[in-house]
Amino acid sequence: MRYRPEVTSMLLVGCPRCLIYVMLSKVEPKCPQCKSTVLLDFLDEETAKWAST
Ligand SMILES: [Zn+2]
């Protein structure tokens, strides 16, 4: 297994304060601009599963 977890476990989230989308590591989801941890999940795998059922 050669994959690097820090690269593969990325998450696309939206910051409600900055109104931007950012790619973040799941380990430390934090807005790079305002440092807020209150973020909206977008392409989360679990969310996608729930939405499709
Ligand atoms: Zn922000």
mmCIF file of the protein (N, C-alpha, C, O) and its ligand, coordinates in Angstrom:
data_MODEL
# 
_entry.id   MODEL 
# 
loop_
_entity.id 
_entity.type 
_entity.pdbx_number_of_molecules 
1 polymer     1 
2 non-polymer 1 
# 
_entity_poly.entity_id                      1 
_entity_poly.type                           'polypeptide(L)' 
_entity_poly.nstd_linkage                   no 
_entity_poly.nstd_monomer                   no 
_entity_poly.pdbx_seq_one_letter_code       MRYRPEVTSMLLVGCPRCLIYVMLSKVEPKCPQCKSTVLLDFLDEETAKWAST 
_entity_poly.pdbx_seq_one_letter_code_can   MRYRPEVTSMLLVGCPRCLIYVMLSKVEPKCPQCKSTVLLDFLDEETAKWAST 
_entity_poly.pdbx_strand_id                 A 
# 
loop_
_entity_poly_seq.entity_id 
_entity_poly_seq.num 
_entity_poly_seq.mon_id 
_entity_poly_seq.hetero 
1 1  MET n 
1 2  ARG n 
1 3  TYR n 
1 4  ARG n 
1 5  PRO n 
1 6  GLU n 
1 7  VAL n 
1 8  THR n 
1 9  SER n 
1 10 MET n 
1 11 LEU n 
1 12 LEU n 
1 13 VAL n 
1 14 GLY n 
1 15 CYS n 
1 16 PRO n 
1 17 ARG n 
1 18 CYS n 
1 19 LEU n 
1 20 ILE n 
1 21 TYR n 
1 22 VAL n 
1 23 MET n 
1 24 LEU n 
1 25 SER n 
1 26 LYS n 
1 27 VAL n 
1 28 GLU n 
1 29 PRO n 
1 30 LYS n 
1 31 CYS n 
1 32 PRO n 
1 33 GLN n 
1 34 CYS n 
1 35 LYS n 
1 36 SER n 
1 37 THR n 
1 38 VAL n 
1 39 LEU n 
1 40 LEU n 
1 41 ASP n 
1 42 PHE n 
1 43 LEU n 
1 44 ASP n 
1 45 GLU n 
1 46 GLU n 
1 47 THR n 
1 48 ALA n 
1 49 LYS n 
1 50 TRP n 
1 51 ALA n 
1 52 SER n 
1 53 THR n 
# 
loop_
_struct_asym.id 
_struct_asym.entity_id 
A 1 
B 2 
# 
loop_
_chem_comp.id 
_chem_comp.type 
_chem_comp.mon_nstd_flag 
ALA 'L-peptide linking' y 
ARG 'L-peptide linking' y 
ASP 'L-peptide linking' y 
CYS 'L-peptide linking' y 
GLN 'L-peptide linking' y 
GLU 'L-peptide linking' y 
GLY 'peptide linking'   y 
ILE 'L-peptide linking' y 
LEU 'L-peptide linking' y 
LYS 'L-peptide linking' y 
MET 'L-peptide linking' y 
PHE 'L-peptide linking' y 
PRO 'L-peptide linking' y 
SER 'L-peptide linking' y 
THR 'L-peptide linking' y 
TRP 'L-peptide linking' y 
TYR 'L-peptide linking' y 
VAL 'L-peptide linking' y 
ZN  non-polymer         . 
# 
_pdbx_entity_nonpoly.entity_id   2 
_pdbx_entity_nonpoly.name        ? 
_pdbx_entity_nonpoly.comp_id     ZN 
# 
_pdbx_nonpoly_scheme.asym_id         B 
_pdbx_nonpoly_scheme.entity_id       2 
_pdbx_nonpoly_scheme.mon_id          ZN 
_pdbx_nonpoly_scheme.ndb_seq_num     1 
_pdbx_nonpoly_scheme.pdb_seq_num     101 
_pdbx_nonpoly_scheme.auth_seq_num    101 
_pdbx_nonpoly_scheme.pdb_mon_id      ZN 
_pdbx_nonpoly_scheme.auth_mon_id     ZN 
_pdbx_nonpoly_scheme.pdb_strand_id   A 
_pdbx_nonpoly_scheme.pdb_ins_code    . 
# 
loop_
_atom_site.group_PDB 
_atom_site.id 
_atom_site.type_symbol 
_atom_site.label_atom_id 
_atom_site.label_alt_id 
_atom_site.label_comp_id 
_atom_site.label_asym_id 
_atom_site.label_entity_id 
_atom_site.label_seq_id 
_atom_site.pdbx_PDB_ins_code 
_atom_site.Cartn_x 
_atom_site.Cartn_y 
_atom_site.Cartn_z 
_atom_site.occupancy 
_atom_site.B_iso_or_equiv 
_atom_site.pdbx_formal_charge 
_atom_site.auth_seq_id 
_atom_site.auth_comp_id 
_atom_site.auth_asym_id 
_atom_site.auth_atom_id 
_atom_site.pdbx_PDB_model_num 
ATOM   1   N  N  . MET A 1 1  ? 0.844   -1.194 0.000  1.00 0.00 ? 1   MET A N  1 
ATOM   2   C  CA . MET A 1 1  ? 0.000   0.000  0.000  1.00 0.00 ? 1   MET A CA 1 
ATOM   3   C  C  . MET A 1 1  ? 0.878   1.241  0.000  1.00 0.00 ? 1   MET A C  1 
ATOM   4   O  O  . MET A 1 1  ? 1.619   1.492  0.950  1.00 0.00 ? 1   MET A O  1 
ATOM   5   N  N  . ARG A 1 2  ? 0.786   2.012  -1.073 1.00 0.00 ? 2   ARG A N  1 
ATOM   6   C  CA . ARG A 1 2  ? 1.638   3.193  -1.166 1.00 0.00 ? 2   ARG A CA 1 
ATOM   7   C  C  . ARG A 1 2  ? 0.884   4.502  -0.984 1.00 0.00 ? 2   ARG A C  1 
ATOM   8   O  O  . ARG A 1 2  ? 1.481   5.578  -1.017 1.00 0.00 ? 2   ARG A O  1 
ATOM   9   N  N  . TYR A 1 3  ? -0.404  4.411  -0.797 1.00 0.00 ? 3   TYR A N  1 
ATOM   10  C  CA . TYR A 1 3  ? -1.148  5.672  -0.685 1.00 0.00 ? 3   TYR A CA 1 
ATOM   11  C  C  . TYR A 1 3  ? -0.782  6.419  0.596  1.00 0.00 ? 3   TYR A C  1 
ATOM   12  O  O  . TYR A 1 3  ? -0.426  5.823  1.612  1.00 0.00 ? 3   TYR A O  1 
ATOM   13  N  N  . ARG A 1 4  ? -0.880  7.715  0.511  1.00 0.00 ? 4   ARG A N  1 
ATOM   14  C  CA . ARG A 1 4  ? -0.583  8.534  1.683  1.00 0.00 ? 4   ARG A CA 1 
ATOM   15  C  C  . ARG A 1 4  ? -1.886  9.039  2.270  1.00 0.00 ? 4   ARG A C  1 
ATOM   16  O  O  . ARG A 1 4  ? -2.601  9.797  1.614  1.00 0.00 ? 4   ARG A O  1 
ATOM   17  N  N  . PRO A 1 5  ? -2.208  8.642  3.481  1.00 0.00 ? 5   PRO A N  1 
ATOM   18  C  CA . PRO A 1 5  ? -3.481  9.009  4.111  1.00 0.00 ? 5   PRO A CA 1 
ATOM   19  C  C  . PRO A 1 5  ? -3.711  10.516 4.149  1.00 0.00 ? 5   PRO A C  1 
ATOM   20  O  O  . PRO A 1 5  ? -4.845  10.964 3.982  1.00 0.00 ? 5   PRO A O  1 
ATOM   21  N  N  . GLU A 1 6  ? -2.676  11.298 4.360  1.00 0.00 ? 6   GLU A N  1 
ATOM   22  C  CA . GLU A 1 6  ? -2.853  12.743 4.458  1.00 0.00 ? 6   GLU A CA 1 
ATOM   23  C  C  . GLU A 1 6  ? -3.282  13.358 3.137  1.00 0.00 ? 6   GLU A C  1 
ATOM   24  O  O  . GLU A 1 6  ? -3.793  14.477 3.087  1.00 0.00 ? 6   GLU A O  1 
ATOM   25  N  N  . VAL A 1 7  ? -3.058  12.592 2.054  1.00 0.00 ? 7   VAL A N  1 
ATOM   26  C  CA . VAL A 1 7  ? -3.466  13.101 0.747  1.00 0.00 ? 7   VAL A CA 1 
ATOM   27  C  C  . VAL A 1 7  ? -4.837  12.575 0.362  1.00 0.00 ? 7   VAL A C  1 
ATOM   28  O  O  . VAL A 1 7  ? -5.657  13.305 -0.194 1.00 0.00 ? 7   VAL A O  1 
ATOM   29  N  N  . THR A 1 8  ? -5.083  11.296 0.660  1.00 0.00 ? 8   THR A N  1 
ATOM   30  C  CA . THR A 1 8  ? -6.319  10.668 0.205  1.00 0.00 ? 8   THR A CA 1 
ATOM   31  C  C  . THR A 1 8  ? -7.533  11.070 1.036  1.00 0.00 ? 8   THR A C  1 
ATOM   32  O  O  . THR A 1 8  ? -8.644  11.142 0.511  1.00 0.00 ? 8   THR A O  1 
ATOM   33  N  N  . SER A 1 9  ? -7.334  11.332 2.319  1.00 0.00 ? 9   SER A N  1 
ATOM   34  C  CA . SER A 1 9  ? -8.480  11.655 3.150  1.00 0.00 ? 9   SER A CA 1 
ATOM   35  C  C  . SER A 1 9  ? -8.753  13.152 3.161  1.00 0.00 ? 9   SER A C  1 
ATOM   36  O  O  . SER A 1 9  ? -8.724  13.804 4.205  1.00 0.00 ? 9   SER A O  1 
ATOM   37  N  N  . MET A 1 10 ? -9.018  13.676 1.968  1.00 0.00 ? 10  MET A N  1 
ATOM   38  C  CA . MET A 1 10 ? -9.363  15.084 1.878  1.00 0.00 ? 10  MET A CA 1 
ATOM   39  C  C  . MET A 1 10 ? -10.875 15.237 1.859  1.00 0.00 ? 10  MET A C  1 
ATOM   40  O  O  . MET A 1 10 ? -11.619 14.317 1.518  1.00 0.00 ? 10  MET A O  1 
ATOM   41  N  N  . LEU A 1 11 ? -11.292 16.416 2.233  1.00 0.00 ? 11  LEU A N  1 
ATOM   42  C  CA . LEU A 1 11 ? -12.708 16.669 2.385  1.00 0.00 ? 11  LEU A CA 1 
ATOM   43  C  C  . LEU A 1 11 ? -13.022 18.018 1.747  1.00 0.00 ? 11  LEU A C  1 
ATOM   44  O  O  . LEU A 1 11 ? -12.311 18.998 1.970  1.00 0.00 ? 11  LEU A O  1 
ATOM   45  N  N  . LEU A 1 12 ? -14.091 18.063 0.954  1.00 0.00 ? 12  LEU A N  1 
ATOM   46  C  CA . LEU A 1 12 ? -14.503 19.339 0.393  1.00 0.00 ? 12  LEU A CA 1 
ATOM   47  C  C  . LEU A 1 12 ? -15.569 19.938 1.302  1.00 0.00 ? 12  LEU A C  1 
ATOM   48  O  O  . LEU A 1 12 ? -16.648 19.374 1.479  1.00 0.00 ? 12  LEU A O  1 
ATOM   49  N  N  . VAL A 1 13 ? -15.247 21.076 1.863  1.00 0.00 ? 13  VAL A N  1 
ATOM   50  C  CA . VAL A 1 13 ? -16.175 21.706 2.790  1.00 0.00 ? 13  VAL A CA 1 
ATOM   51  C  C  . VAL A 1 13 ? -16.387 23.170 2.402  1.00 0.00 ? 13  VAL A C  1 
ATOM   52  O  O  . VAL A 1 13 ? -15.597 23.760 1.665  1.00 0.00 ? 13  VAL A O  1 
ATOM   53  N  N  . GLY A 1 14 ? -17.460 23.726 2.912  1.00 0.00 ? 14  GLY A N  1 
ATOM   54  C  CA . GLY A 1 14 ? -17.727 25.133 2.684  1.00 0.00 ? 14  GLY A CA 1 
ATOM   55  C  C  . GLY A 1 14 ? -17.672 25.884 3.995  1.00 0.00 ? 14  GLY A C  1 
ATOM   56  O  O  . GLY A 1 14 ? -18.140 25.396 5.023  1.00 0.00 ? 14  GLY A O  1 
ATOM   57  N  N  . CYS A 1 15 ? -17.093 27.083 3.954  1.00 0.00 ? 15  CYS A N  1 
ATOM   58  C  CA . CYS A 1 15 ? -17.052 27.904 5.152  1.00 0.00 ? 15  CYS A CA 1 
ATOM   59  C  C  . CYS A 1 15 ? -18.196 28.915 5.077  1.00 0.00 ? 15  CYS A C  1 
ATOM   60  O  O  . CYS A 1 15 ? -18.239 29.735 4.159  1.00 0.00 ? 15  CYS A O  1 
ATOM   61  N  N  . PRO A 1 16 ? -19.119 28.862 6.033  1.00 0.00 ? 16  PRO A N  1 
ATOM   62  C  CA . PRO A 1 16 ? -20.264 29.779 6.012  1.00 0.00 ? 16  PRO A CA 1 
ATOM   63  C  C  . PRO A 1 16 ? -19.881 31.229 6.303  1.00 0.00 ? 16  PRO A C  1 
ATOM   64  O  O  . PRO A 1 16 ? -20.651 32.145 6.016  1.00 0.00 ? 16  PRO A O  1 
ATOM   65  N  N  . ARG A 1 17 ? -18.711 31.435 6.862  1.00 0.00 ? 17  ARG A N  1 
ATOM   66  C  CA . ARG A 1 17 ? -18.279 32.803 7.158  1.00 0.00 ? 17  ARG A CA 1 
ATOM   67  C  C  . ARG A 1 17 ? -17.616 33.453 5.950  1.00 0.00 ? 17  ARG A C  1 
ATOM   68  O  O  . ARG A 1 17 ? -17.882 34.612 5.633  1.00 0.00 ? 17  ARG A O  1 
ATOM   69  N  N  . CYS A 1 18 ? -16.758 32.703 5.285  1.00 0.00 ? 18  CYS A N  1 
ATOM   70  C  CA . CYS A 1 18 ? -16.046 33.243 4.119  1.00 0.00 ? 18  CYS A CA 1 
ATOM   71  C  C  . CYS A 1 18 ? -16.821 33.005 2.824  1.00 0.00 ? 18  CYS A C  1 
ATOM   72  O  O  . CYS A 1 18 ? -16.538 33.628 1.801  1.00 0.00 ? 18  CYS A O  1 
ATOM   73  N  N  . LEU A 1 19 ? -17.797 32.103 2.875  1.00 0.00 ? 19  LEU A N  1 
ATOM   74  C  CA . LEU A 1 19 ? -18.549 31.716 1.681  1.00 0.00 ? 19  LEU A CA 1 
ATOM   75  C  C  . LEU A 1 19 ? -17.636 31.205 0.585  1.00 0.00 ? 19  LEU A C  1 
ATOM   76  O  O  . LEU A 1 19 ? -17.725 31.629 -0.567 1.00 0.00 ? 19  LEU A O  1 
ATOM   77  N  N  . ILE A 1 20 ? -16.767 30.297 0.957  1.00 0.00 ? 20  ILE A N  1 
ATOM   78  C  CA . ILE A 1 20 ? -15.862 29.671 -0.005 1.00 0.00 ? 20  ILE A CA 1 
ATOM   79  C  C  . ILE A 1 20 ? -15.875 28.170 0.202  1.00 0.00 ? 20  ILE A C  1 
ATOM   80  O  O  . ILE A 1 20 ? -16.268 27.666 1.254  1.00 0.00 ? 20  ILE A O  1 
ATOM   81  N  N  . TYR A 1 21 ? -15.433 27.467 -0.837 1.00 0.00 ? 21  TYR A N  1 
ATOM   82  C  CA . TYR A 1 21 ? -15.220 26.028 -0.718 1.00 0.00 ? 21  TYR A CA 1 
ATOM   83  C  C  . TYR A 1 21 ? -13.731 25.789 -0.533 1.00 0.00 ? 21  TYR A C  1 
ATOM   84  O  O  . TYR A 1 21 ? -12.899 26.406 -1.198 1.00 0.00 ? 21  TYR A O  1 
ATOM   85  N  N  . VAL A 1 22 ? -13.412 24.890 0.375  1.00 0.00 ? 22  VAL A N  1 
ATOM   86  C  CA . VAL A 1 22 ? -12.005 24.585 0.589  1.00 0.00 ? 22  VAL A CA 1 
ATOM   87  C  C  . VAL A 1 22 ? -11.794 23.089 0.736  1.00 0.00 ? 22  VAL A C  1 
ATOM   88  O  O  . VAL A 1 22 ? -12.641 22.380 1.278  1.00 0.00 ? 22  VAL A O  1 
ATOM   89  N  N  . MET A 1 23 ? -10.655 22.617 0.246  1.00 0.00 ? 23  MET A N  1 
ATOM   90  C  CA . MET A 1 23 ? -10.264 21.232 0.434  1.00 0.00 ? 23  MET A CA 1 
ATOM   91  C  C  . MET A 1 23 ? -9.429  21.145 1.695  1.00 0.00 ? 23  MET A C  1 
ATOM   92  O  O  . MET A 1 23 ? -8.402  21.810 1.829  1.00 0.00 ? 23  MET A O  1 
ATOM   93  N  N  . LEU A 1 24 ? -9.884  20.320 2.611  1.00 0.00 ? 24  LEU A N  1 
ATOM   94  C  CA . LEU A 1 24 ? -9.200  20.219 3.882  1.00 0.00 ? 24  LEU A CA 1 
ATOM   95  C  C  . LEU A 1 24 ? -8.919  18.772 4.240  1.00 0.00 ? 24  LEU A C  1 
ATOM   96  O  O  . LEU A 1 24 ? -9.563  17.844 3.751  1.00 0.00 ? 24  LEU A O  1 
ATOM   97  N  N  . SER A 1 25 ? -7.944  18.616 5.100  1.00 0.00 ? 25  SER A N  1 
ATOM   98  C  CA . SER A 1 25 ? -7.681  17.292 5.643  1.00 0.00 ? 25  SER A CA 1 
ATOM   99  C  C  . SER A 1 25 ? -8.752  16.959 6.670  1.00 0.00 ? 25  SER A C  1 
ATOM   100 O  O  . SER A 1 25 ? -9.189  17.823 7.431  1.00 0.00 ? 25  SER A O  1 
ATOM   101 N  N  . LYS A 1 26 ? -9.168  15.705 6.683  1.00 0.00 ? 26  LYS A N  1 
ATOM   102 C  CA . LYS A 1 26 ? -10.172 15.291 7.670  1.00 0.00 ? 26  LYS A CA 1 
ATOM   103 C  C  . LYS A 1 26 ? -9.630  15.354 9.090  1.00 0.00 ? 26  LYS A C  1 
ATOM   104 O  O  . LYS A 1 26 ? -10.384 15.444 10.058 1.00 0.00 ? 26  LYS A O  1 
ATOM   105 N  N  . VAL A 1 27 ? -8.325  15.307 9.192  1.00 0.00 ? 27  VAL A N  1 
ATOM   106 C  CA . VAL A 1 27 ? -7.696  15.305 10.508 1.00 0.00 ? 27  VAL A CA 1 
ATOM   107 C  C  . VAL A 1 27 ? -7.905  16.634 11.227 1.00 0.00 ? 27  VAL A C  1 
ATOM   108 O  O  . VAL A 1 27 ? -8.172  16.673 12.428 1.00 0.00 ? 27  VAL A O  1 
ATOM   109 N  N  . GLU A 1 28 ? -7.779  17.716 10.470 1.00 0.00 ? 28  GLU A N  1 
ATOM   110 C  CA . GLU A 1 28 ? -7.927  19.021 11.099 1.00 0.00 ? 28  GLU A CA 1 
ATOM   111 C  C  . GLU A 1 28 ? -8.739  19.949 10.199 1.00 0.00 ? 28  GLU A C  1 
ATOM   112 O  O  . GLU A 1 28 ? -8.177  20.818 9.532  1.00 0.00 ? 28  GLU A O  1 
ATOM   113 N  N  . PRO A 1 29 ? -10.055 19.768 10.177 1.00 0.00 ? 29  PRO A N  1 
ATOM   114 C  CA . PRO A 1 29 ? -10.892 20.612 9.337  1.00 0.00 ? 29  PRO A CA 1 
ATOM   115 C  C  . PRO A 1 29 ? -11.014 22.016 9.897  1.00 0.00 ? 29  PRO A C  1 
ATOM   116 O  O  . PRO A 1 29 ? -11.702 22.250 10.891 1.00 0.00 ? 29  PRO A O  1 
ATOM   117 N  N  . LYS A 1 30 ? -10.339 22.937 9.247  1.00 0.00 ? 30  LYS A N  1 
ATOM   118 C  CA . LYS A 1 30 ? -10.334 24.318 9.717  1.00 0.00 ? 30  LYS A CA 1 
ATOM   119 C  C  . LYS A 1 30 ? -10.196 25.238 8.515  1.00 0.00 ? 30  LYS A C  1 
ATOM   120 O  O  . LYS A 1 30 ? -9.397  24.978 7.615  1.00 0.00 ? 30  LYS A O  1 
ATOM   121 N  N  . CYS A 1 31 ? -10.963 26.295 8.500  1.00 0.00 ? 31  CYS A N  1 
ATOM   122 C  CA . CYS A 1 31 ? -10.900 27.229 7.386  1.00 0.00 ? 31  CYS A CA 1 
ATOM   123 C  C  . CYS A 1 31 ? -9.538  27.924 7.360  1.00 0.00 ? 31  CYS A C  1 
ATOM   124 O  O  . CYS A 1 31 ? -9.094  28.455 8.378  1.00 0.00 ? 31  CYS A O  1 
ATOM   125 N  N  . PRO A 1 32 ? -8.868  27.922 6.192  1.00 0.00 ? 32  PRO A N  1 
ATOM   126 C  CA . PRO A 1 32 ? -7.550  28.546 6.094  1.00 0.00 ? 32  PRO A CA 1 
ATOM   127 C  C  . PRO A 1 32 ? -7.602  30.066 6.203  1.00 0.00 ? 32  PRO A C  1 
ATOM   128 O  O  . PRO A 1 32 ? -6.589  30.712 6.468  1.00 0.00 ? 32  PRO A O  1 
ATOM   129 N  N  . GLN A 1 33 ? -8.777  30.624 5.999  1.00 0.00 ? 33  GLN A N  1 
ATOM   130 C  CA . GLN A 1 33 ? -8.885  32.089 6.053  1.00 0.00 ? 33  GLN A CA 1 
ATOM   131 C  C  . GLN A 1 33 ? -9.261  32.605 7.436  1.00 0.00 ? 33  GLN A C  1 
ATOM   132 O  O  . GLN A 1 33 ? -8.551  33.426 8.017  1.00 0.00 ? 33  GLN A O  1 
ATOM   133 N  N  . CYS A 1 34 ? -10.380 32.118 7.955  1.00 0.00 ? 34  CYS A N  1 
ATOM   134 C  CA . CYS A 1 34 ? -10.865 32.648 9.234  1.00 0.00 ? 34  CYS A CA 1 
ATOM   135 C  C  . CYS A 1 34 ? -10.578 31.709 10.402 1.00 0.00 ? 34  CYS A C  1 
ATOM   136 O  O  . CYS A 1 34 ? -10.889 32.023 11.551 1.00 0.00 ? 34  CYS A O  1 
ATOM   137 N  N  . LYS A 1 35 ? -9.983  30.558 10.099 1.00 0.00 ? 35  LYS A N  1 
ATOM   138 C  CA . LYS A 1 35 ? -9.629  29.574 11.122 1.00 0.00 ? 35  LYS A CA 1 
ATOM   139 C  C  . LYS A 1 35 ? -10.845 28.992 11.838 1.00 0.00 ? 35  LYS A C  1 
ATOM   140 O  O  . LYS A 1 35 ? -10.722 28.409 12.915 1.00 0.00 ? 35  LYS A O  1 
ATOM   141 N  N  . SER A 1 36 ? -12.007 29.155 11.236 1.00 0.00 ? 36  SER A N  1 
ATOM   142 C  CA . SER A 1 36 ? -13.212 28.619 11.848 1.00 0.00 ? 36  SER A CA 1 
ATOM   143 C  C  . SER A 1 36 ? -13.278 27.110 11.682 1.00 0.00 ? 36  SER A C  1 
ATOM   144 O  O  . SER A 1 36 ? -12.880 26.572 10.649 1.00 0.00 ? 36  SER A O  1 
ATOM   145 N  N  . THR A 1 37 ? -13.779 26.434 12.697 1.00 0.00 ? 37  THR A N  1 
ATOM   146 C  CA . THR A 1 37 ? -13.962 24.985 12.597 1.00 0.00 ? 37  THR A CA 1 
ATOM   147 C  C  . THR A 1 37 ? -15.412 24.644 12.305 1.00 0.00 ? 37  THR A C  1 
ATOM   148 O  O  . THR A 1 37 ? -15.771 23.471 12.198 1.00 0.00 ? 37  THR A O  1 
ATOM   149 N  N  . VAL A 1 38 ? -16.239 25.660 12.177 1.00 0.00 ? 38  VAL A N  1 
ATOM   150 C  CA . VAL A 1 38 ? -17.642 25.449 11.833 1.00 0.00 ? 38  VAL A CA 1 
ATOM   151 C  C  . VAL A 1 38 ? -17.761 25.435 10.317 1.00 0.00 ? 38  VAL A C  1 
ATOM   152 O  O  . VAL A 1 38 ? -17.854 26.480 9.673  1.00 0.00 ? 38  VAL A O  1 
ATOM   153 N  N  . LEU A 1 39 ? -17.756 24.218 9.758  1.00 0.00 ? 39  LEU A N  1 
ATOM   154 C  CA . LEU A 1 39 ? -17.730 24.079 8.314  1.00 0.00 ? 39  LEU A CA 1 
ATOM   155 C  C  . LEU A 1 39 ? -18.845 23.170 7.841  1.00 0.00 ? 39  LEU A C  1 
ATOM   156 O  O  . LEU A 1 39 ? -19.304 22.290 8.570  1.00 0.00 ? 39  LEU A O  1 
ATOM   157 N  N  . LEU A 1 40 ? -19.267 23.394 6.620  1.00 0.00 ? 40  LEU A N  1 
ATOM   158 C  CA . LEU A 1 40 ? -20.320 22.575 6.036  1.00 0.00 ? 40  LEU A CA 1 
ATOM   159 C  C  . LEU A 1 40 ? -19.699 21.476 5.188  1.00 0.00 ? 40  LEU A C  1 
ATOM   160 O  O  . LEU A 1 40 ? -18.912 21.746 4.282  1.00 0.00 ? 40  LEU A O  1 
ATOM   161 N  N  . ASP A 1 41 ? -20.057 20.246 5.489  1.00 0.00 ? 41  ASP A N  1 
ATOM   162 C  CA . ASP A 1 41 ? -19.559 19.125 4.707  1.00 0.00 ? 41  ASP A CA 1 
ATOM   163 C  C  . ASP A 1 41 ? -20.245 19.074 3.357  1.00 0.00 ? 41  ASP A C  1 
ATOM   164 O  O  . ASP A 1 41 ? -21.455 19.277 3.260  1.00 0.00 ? 41  ASP A O  1 
ATOM   165 N  N  . PHE A 1 42 ? -19.484 18.805 2.330  1.00 0.00 ? 42  PHE A N  1 
ATOM   166 C  CA . PHE A 1 42 ? -20.084 18.638 1.016  1.00 0.00 ? 42  PHE A CA 1 
ATOM   167 C  C  . PHE A 1 42 ? -19.951 17.216 0.522  1.00 0.00 ? 42  PHE A C  1 
ATOM   168 O  O  . PHE A 1 42 ? -20.896 16.437 0.639  1.00 0.00 ? 42  PHE A O  1 
ATOM   169 N  N  . LEU A 1 43 ? -18.814 16.859 -0.022 1.00 0.00 ? 43  LEU A N  1 
ATOM   170 C  CA . LEU A 1 43 ? -18.661 15.545 -0.616 1.00 0.00 ? 43  LEU A CA 1 
ATOM   171 C  C  . LEU A 1 43 ? -18.173 14.509 0.389  1.00 0.00 ? 43  LEU A C  1 
ATOM   172 O  O  . LEU A 1 43 ? -17.217 13.777 0.136  1.00 0.00 ? 43  LEU A O  1 
ATOM   173 N  N  . ASP A 1 44 ? -18.827 14.463 1.498  1.00 0.00 ? 44  ASP A N  1 
ATOM   174 C  CA . ASP A 1 44 ? -18.467 13.456 2.490  1.00 0.00 ? 44  ASP A CA 1 
ATOM   175 C  C  . ASP A 1 44 ? -19.089 12.127 2.090  1.00 0.00 ? 44  ASP A C  1 
ATOM   176 O  O  . ASP A 1 44 ? -20.246 12.080 1.670  1.00 0.00 ? 44  ASP A O  1 
ATOM   177 N  N  . GLU A 1 45 ? -18.340 11.069 2.215  1.00 0.00 ? 45  GLU A N  1 
ATOM   178 C  CA . GLU A 1 45 ? -18.831 9.763  1.780  1.00 0.00 ? 45  GLU A CA 1 
ATOM   179 C  C  . GLU A 1 45 ? -20.077 9.330  2.533  1.00 0.00 ? 45  GLU A C  1 
ATOM   180 O  O  . GLU A 1 45 ? -21.014 8.803  1.933  1.00 0.00 ? 45  GLU A O  1 
ATOM   181 N  N  . GLU A 1 46 ? -20.096 9.542  3.813  1.00 0.00 ? 46  GLU A N  1 
ATOM   182 C  CA . GLU A 1 46 ? -21.254 9.151  4.608  1.00 0.00 ? 46  GLU A CA 1 
ATOM   183 C  C  . GLU A 1 46 ? -22.487 9.936  4.201  1.00 0.00 ? 46  GLU A C  1 
ATOM   184 O  O  . GLU A 1 46 ? -23.583 9.381  4.114  1.00 0.00 ? 46  GLU A O  1 
ATOM   185 N  N  . THR A 1 47 ? -22.314 11.199 3.956  1.00 0.00 ? 47  THR A N  1 
ATOM   186 C  CA . THR A 1 47 ? -23.416 12.043 3.546  1.00 0.00 ? 47  THR A CA 1 
ATOM   187 C  C  . THR A 1 47 ? -23.968 11.585 2.203  1.00 0.00 ? 47  THR A C  1 
ATOM   188 O  O  . THR A 1 47 ? -25.180 11.574 1.988  1.00 0.00 ? 47  THR A O  1 
ATOM   189 N  N  . ALA A 1 48 ? -23.080 11.212 1.315  1.00 0.00 ? 48  ALA A N  1 
ATOM   190 C  CA . ALA A 1 48 ? -23.492 10.751 -0.020 1.00 0.00 ? 48  ALA A CA 1 
ATOM   191 C  C  . ALA A 1 48 ? -24.315 9.477  0.100  1.00 0.00 ? 48  ALA A C  1 
ATOM   192 O  O  . ALA A 1 48 ? -25.304 9.311  -0.615 1.00 0.00 ? 48  ALA A O  1 
ATOM   193 N  N  . LYS A 1 49 ? -23.926 8.589  0.980  1.00 0.00 ? 49  LYS A N  1 
ATOM   194 C  CA . LYS A 1 49 ? -24.666 7.353  1.178  1.00 0.00 ? 49  LYS A CA 1 
ATOM   195 C  C  . LYS A 1 49 ? -26.094 7.630  1.681  1.00 0.00 ? 49  LYS A C  1 
ATOM   196 O  O  . LYS A 1 49 ? -27.066 7.045  1.204  1.00 0.00 ? 49  LYS A O  1 
ATOM   197 N  N  . TRP A 1 50 ? -26.178 8.519  2.634  1.00 0.00 ? 50  TRP A N  1 
ATOM   198 C  CA . TRP A 1 50 ? -27.489 8.852  3.177  1.00 0.00 ? 50  TRP A CA 1 
ATOM   199 C  C  . TRP A 1 50 ? -28.376 9.513  2.127  1.00 0.00 ? 50  TRP A C  1 
ATOM   200 O  O  . TRP A 1 50 ? -29.581 9.267  2.073  1.00 0.00 ? 50  TRP A O  1 
ATOM   201 N  N  . ALA A 1 51 ? -27.775 10.341 1.310  1.00 0.00 ? 51  ALA A N  1 
ATOM   202 C  CA . ALA A 1 51 ? -28.547 11.068 0.309  1.00 0.00 ? 51  ALA A CA 1 
ATOM   203 C  C  . ALA A 1 51 ? -29.078 10.142 -0.777 1.00 0.00 ? 51  ALA A C  1 
ATOM   204 O  O  . ALA A 1 51 ? -30.134 10.407 -1.352 1.00 0.00 ? 51  ALA A O  1 
ATOM   205 N  N  . SER A 1 52 ? -28.350 9.045  -1.068 1.00 0.00 ? 52  SER A N  1 
ATOM   206 C  CA . SER A 1 52 ? -28.737 8.176  -2.163 1.00 0.00 ? 52  SER A CA 1 
ATOM   207 C  C  . SER A 1 52 ? -29.764 7.134  -1.754 1.00 0.00 ? 52  SER A C  1 
ATOM   208 O  O  . SER A 1 52 ? -30.362 6.487  -2.614 1.00 0.00 ? 52  SER A O  1 
ATOM   209 N  N  . THR A 1 53 ? -29.975 6.964  -0.482 1.00 0.00 ? 53  THR A N  1 
ATOM   210 C  CA . THR A 1 53 ? -30.923 5.934  -0.051 1.00 0.00 ? 53  THR A CA 1 
ATOM   211 C  C  . THR A 1 53 ? -32.306 6.513  0.224  1.00 0.00 ? 53  THR A C  1 
ATOM   212 O  O  . THR A 1 53 ? -33.220 5.778  0.596  1.00 0.00 ? 53  THR A O  1 
HETATM 213 ZN ZN . ZN  B 2 .  ? -13.671 30.869 6.732  1.00 0.00 2 101 ZN  A ZN 1 
# 
